[in-house]
Amino acid sequence: MNASGRNHFRIVLTGGPGGGKSTAADLFRREIGEKIVVVPETATMLFTGGFPRAGEPKARAATQQAIFHAQVGLEDIQGALYPGRVLLCDRGTIDGAAFWPDEAPQGFFETLGTSLEEQLQRYDAVIFFESAAVGDISIEGGNPMRTESNAEARHLDVRLRDLWSKHPNLHFVPHRASFFAKLQEGLRQLQAIVDHNGLLDSGS
């Protein structure tokens, strides 16, 4: 059991759209095996299943509230089903604040009756994958549910980084011209977190 009282270690992969986090999560799970459990991106699951996606501010706020509650439930379900394993979360509960219709993220936390500090404590480590849009590389084609332009992706990247920068165990994977090199760096940082915390020892 970790310092937060949970029986599993929770790592969140986040960053602006087109950062490569989902690819990194899948590769790491394939490399490590059953001791890693990936919690898929909740928003993608919902939108793929037909959940409405709208730009109107009140609708966007309602959407982010639904994603937050689904994210919490999905993480808790995976934690209960796979005690003792490492949960690798494709985005976390804080991400919704960056997609909130108001520029100030505080309204997101107030609406949900929580705080940034409380949500940061849900995760033991964070790996932030900087968006390829930062290097003005097109982010189209990776995820059919992704609708952001490069400019919007860069803006979200900044907002997300500002939120997650408050976490005491944040690891940053910068944009690189080579996507393969970027993935290698992200996987190296994931492996370092796992090794440092002895997460895959035989007694885990």
C-alpha positions in Angstrom: 0.0 0.0 0.0 1.4 3.4 -0.9 1.6 6.6 1.1 -1.9 7.7 -0.1 -3.5 4.6 1.4 -4.1 3.0 -2.0 -3.1 -0.6 -2.8 -1.7 0.4 -6.2 0.7 3.0 -7.7 -1.0 5.4 -10.1 0.9 7.2 -12.9 -0.8 9.6 -15.2 0.2 10.4 -18.8 -0.9 13.8 -19.9 0.0 16.6 -22.3 -1.5 18.6 -25.1 -3.2 16.8 -28.0 -0.8 15.0 -30.3 1.8 14.3 -27.6 2.1 10.6 -28.0 0.9 9.6 -24.6 -1.6 6.9 -25.7 1.0 5.3 -27.9 3.6 5.3 -25.1 1.0 3.7 -22.7 0.3 0.9 -25.1 4.0 0.2 -25.8 4.9 0.2 -22.1 2.1 -2.2 -21.3 3.2 -4.5 -24.1 6.8 -4.3 -22.9 6.2 -4.9 -19.1 3.1 -7.1 -19.3 0.4 -7.9 -16.9 1.8 -5.9 -13.9 0.8 -2.7 -15.8 -2.9 -1.9 -16.3 -3.7 0.9 -18.7 -6.7 3.1 -17.8 -7.8 4.3 -21.3 -8.6 7.9 -22.1 -12.1 8.5 -20.8 -13.1 11.3 -23.2 -12.2 9.1 -26.2 -14.2 6.2 -24.8 -17.3 8.5 -24.3 -17.0 10.3 -27.7 -16.4 7.1 -29.6 -19.6 5.6 -28.0 -21.7 8.5 -29.2 -21.4 11.0 -26.3 -22.3 14.5 -27.7 -19.5 16.9 -28.3 -20.4 20.6 -28.5 -18.7 24.0 -28.4 -21.5 25.8 -26.5 -20.0 26.8 -23.1 -22.7 25.3 -20.9 -22.6 22.1 -23.0 -18.8 22.0 -22.8 -19.0 22.4 -19.0 -21.5 19.6 -18.7 -19.3 17.4 -20.9 -16.2 17.9 -18.7 -18.2 17.2 -15.6 -19.3 13.9 -17.1 -15.8 13.0 -18.1 -14.5 13.8 -14.7 -16.9 11.4 -12.9 -16.4 8.7 -15.5 -12.6 9.1 -15.1 -12.8 8.7 -11.3 -15.1 5.6 -11.7 -12.8 4.0 -14.3 -9.7 4.5 -12.2 -11.4 3.1 -9.1 -12.8 0.1 -11.0 -9.3 -0.7 -12.4 -7.7 -0.3 -9.0 -10.3 -2.6 -7.4 -10.0 -5.2 -10.1 -6.2 -5.2 -10.2 -4.9 -4.5 -6.7 -1.1 -4.3 -6.4 -0.6 -3.5 -10.1 0.6 -0.2 -11.6 -2.2 1.9 -13.0 -1.1 3.8 -16.1 -3.8 6.5 -16.7 -4.2 8.0 -20.1 -5.1 11.5 -18.8 -6.2 12.3 -15.3 -9.0 14.0 -13.5 -7.2 17.4 -13.7 -7.2 17.5 -17.5 -10.8 18.6 -17.7 -9.8 22.0 -16.1 -7.8 22.8 -19.3 -10.8 22.0 -21.5 -13.2 24.0 -19.2 -14.9 26.8 -21.2 -13.6 29.5 -18.8 -9.9 30.5 -19.1 -9.6 30.4 -15.3 -9.6 26.7 -14.3 -10.9 27.3 -10.8 -14.5 27.1 -11.9 -13.9 23.5 -12.9 -12.8 22.4 -9.4 -15.5 24.5 -7.7 -18.3 23.0 -9.8 -17.1 19.5 -9.0 -16.7 20.2 -5.3 -12.9 19.5 -5.3 -9.6 21.3 -5.7 -6.5 21.0 -7.7 -4.5 20.0 -4.7 -7.0 17.2 -3.9 -6.8 15.8 -7.4 -3.1 16.0 -7.6 -3.0 13.6 -4.6 -4.7 10.9 -6.7 -1.5 10.3 -8.7 1.9 9.2 -7.5 3.7 10.4 -10.6 3.0 12.4 -13.8 4.6 12.2 -17.2 3.8 15.2 -19.4 4.2 14.6 -23.2 4.5 18.0 -24.9 2.3 18.3 -28.0 3.9 17.9 -31.4 2.0 21.1 -32.3 4.6 23.0 -30.2 7.0 22.2 -33.1 4.4 23.1 -35.6 4.0 19.5 -36.7 0.5 18.5 -37.7 -1.4 16.4 -35.1 -4.0 15.2 -37.5 -4.5 11.5 -38.1 -3.6 9.9 -34.8 -6.9 10.0 -33.1 -10.2 10.3 -35.0 -11.8 11.9 -32.0 -9.2 14.7 -31.9 -10.7 17.9 -33.4 -8.2 20.6 -32.2 -6.1 22.7 -34.6 -2.4 23.1 -34.0 -3.0 26.5 -32.4 -5.7 25.0 -30.1 -3.4 22.1 -29.2 -0.6 24.5 -28.3 -2.9 26.5 -26.1 -4.2 23.4 -24.3 -0.6 22.2 -23.9 0.2 25.4 -22.0 -2.9 25.1 -19.8 -2.3 21.5 -19.0 1.4 22.0 -18.2 0.5 24.9 -15.8 -2.0 22.7 -13.9 0.2 19.6 -13.7 3.4 21.6 -12.9 2.1 21.7 -9.3 2.7 18.0 -8.9 5.8 17.1 -6.8 6.7 14.1 -9.1 6.3 15.6 -12.6 8.4 14.3 -15.5 8.5 16.3 -18.7 9.0 14.8 -22.2 9.6 17.6 -24.6 8.6 17.7 -28.3 11.2 16.3 -30.6 11.5 16.2 -34.4 11.8 12.4 -34.2 8.6 10.9 -32.7 10.4 7.6 -32.2 13.1 9.4 -30.1 10.4 11.1 -28.1 8.7 7.8 -27.3 12.0 6.3 -26.3 12.5 9.2 -23.8 9.0 8.8 -22.5 9.4 5.1 -22.0 12.8 5.7 -20.4 11.2 8.0 -17.8 8.3 5.5 -17.2 10.9 2.7 -16.6 12.9 5.0 -14.2 9.7 5.7 -12.1 8.9 2.0 -12.0 12.5 1.0 -11.1 12.9 3.8 -8.5 9.8 2.7 -6.7 10.4 -1.0 -7.0 7.0 -1.4 -8.6 7.7 -4.6 -10.6 9.6 -6.5 -7.9 8.4 -10.0 -7.4 6.7 -8.9 -4.2 4.6 -6.1 -5.8 
